[in-house]
């Protein structure tokens, strides 16, 4: 479902999906990521809901995504994109990492609308896949590869039981057959 929605999404929505999955953060938190959060090779964040502070190393796929975002924003600065009939729509762009085609920060409502359009185009039901599911997918994938402690740290949970609920709810409970 992720791949189907991603294929139908516009670039700002893809950026948001990538950041949410790779950083394992809530939609509201990824919309708050700015260029100022990038220091010393890491993405320094403070989660709005819990106040947990994290430094997510900018390596691998996350580095590729951030480099792509920076390159897209630089193209907007040069006037190569973000124009209407050859004229710039805006001369000031946001320092946010998740920006629209004109370099302005995406709002939660705008991201919701864009994600919904991509989901409809992909033929995916809102009951089957929501943007917030990317956090649970991140936890599940990390737990499978590197263990529960790594997933707990990425999500910023103080207690492993919360991380376990994310992973368990996504995979379902592991049970034994009757015989």
N, C-alpha and C positions, 0 to 999 in steps of 0.2 A: 504494500500500500504506500509506503514511504516513497519508493521509486516512482510509482505512478503519479502521485501528487507532485513530487519534485519535478518530473518531466513536464508537467502542465503549468508549473509556477513561473512567475516572472523573476528576474534576477534579485530584486530586493527580498522577495519571499524565500528564495533559495539561500541567500546569505543568512537570513534569520533562522531557517531550518538547520543549516550547517552549524551555526554558532550554538544553537540550543542543544543539538545532539552532541557535538564534540566537547562542549564545555559542561554539558549536563545541567544546565541552569534553566530556571523558569522563564517563560516568555517575557514577563515584566522586567526581569533582570537583564536579559540579553538586549532589550531595547534601551537599557541605560548604559551599555558598554560604549565608551568613547575612546578616542585615540589617546587620551590622557591616562587611561587604565593600562596602557601598554608601557611597561617599564622593566628594565633588566631582563628582557627575554621572557617575560611572563605577563599574563593578563591578571591584574590586581582587581579583585572585586569584593564587594560586601553585599551579601544577599539582603534584599529588602525585607523579606518575611522573617528571617531568623537572626539577621545581623552577623551571620557567620562570615568570616573573612577568609578568602582563598587566593592563592596565587597559582594560576593554571599555566604551566609551561607552554610557551608557543613553539611547538615542534610538530613535525609530521603533517598530518592533514589539516590541523588547526592553523599551522603556519601558512599552508597553501591558501586556505580560505581567507585569512587576514590579508595576505599579500594581494589576493584577487580583489578584495574590497578596497584596499588602498589604491590599487591601480585604477579601479573603476572611478573612485573619487577624484583621482588626479586627472583622468580624462574629462570629468565634469568641469574641473577647474580650468582646463585648457580650452573648454568650449567644444570638445569633440562629441560630447553627448549632452543630454539635458537641454536640448534646444527645441524650439517650436518654429518651423519654417526658417531655420537658420539663425534665429535670434534666441539668446539665452533667456530662460525664464527667471533665473535668479543669479545674483552675483555673489551671494554669500551662501556657503554650504556649512552644514553642521559638522561638528567633530564626532558625532555619533558614528558607530560602525555600521549600523543598519539604517541605510538612507534610501530614499526613493530615487527616481531617475534624474532628479534635479538637485540632488545633494542635500535634501532636507530630511531631518530625522523622521523615521516612521513612527506613527503613534500606535497605540495598542489597537484602536478601532481600525486604522488603515491596515495593519498586519492581519487582523481578523478577517476583513473584507477580502484582501488579496488571497489569503489562505483558503477561504471559503470558495472563491472563484476557481482556484486550482483544484480543490477537492471535487467540486461539481464537474469540472472538465475531465477529471480522472475517473469519474463515476464511482467515487468512494463515499460511503455513507458517513455522516457525522457520528453515528453510533459506533462505527468501526475504527475511526481514526480522527483524533483531535490534535491540535498543535501541542498541547501539554503532554501528550503521550511520548513526545521525543525525550523527555526527561527520564521516563520509565524505561524507554528503549536503551538510553545511554547506560542506565544503571544495570540493566539486564545483560547487555553486551559486555560491559567491563567486568561484571561479576563472573560471567562465564569464562572470560579470558584470564583474569588476574585475581579473582577472589572478592569476597564481600567487603573486606577492609578497604580495598582500593575504590570500590564503588561508593562506599560510605564517605570516604574522603572527598571524592569528586563532587558528590551531591551536597557536601557540607553538613552532613547529619552528625549530631553529637552522639546519637545512640544507634547502634546497628539494627535495632528492631524496626526503625522507620525505613531504613534501606531495604531490609528484608521484605517489608510489606510492598514496596515498589516492585521488587523482583518477583515476589510470589504472585502478586496480582496480575502481572504481565504473563508469566508462564503458567500460572495455575498451580494448585497444590499437587505435590508429588505423592501419590497414594499407591498402595499395593492392591492387586486384584483379589477377588474373593478366594480363589484357589490358585 
